[in-house]
C-alpha cells in the first residue's frame, strides 16, 4: 500500500485518511497501535471492511498485538473470538431501551 503512495511513507494524507480506503485506514490504525505499545487497547471491529485474505493477515497481527496487554475488542467476526481470554456476549433483548 505504501509503495503506491506518491511519496511513499512520507506521503501526507488528508483529514481522516482522505485518499485511502476504509480498509487501508483501518490497517494504519492497527499499525499505530503496534508502534505505540499501549498497555490498554480498545479495538472496535478491527477487521471490518477487509477482504477475507487481508482479514486473515490482520487477525494474525492482532494476535501478536494483544499479548501482554489489556484489550477490549468489539466484534461480530468469529475469526477474532479465538484471541479472547474472556467473551462477553450482549443479547439485544437483554439491553434496556
Protein Blocks (a to p, Z undefined) as FASTA:
>chain_A
ZZmpmnlmmlccdehhiaiafklmmmmmmmmmmmnopabdcdehklgoiafklmmmmmmm
mmmmmgopacddddfbfklmmmpmbdcdddfklpcZZ
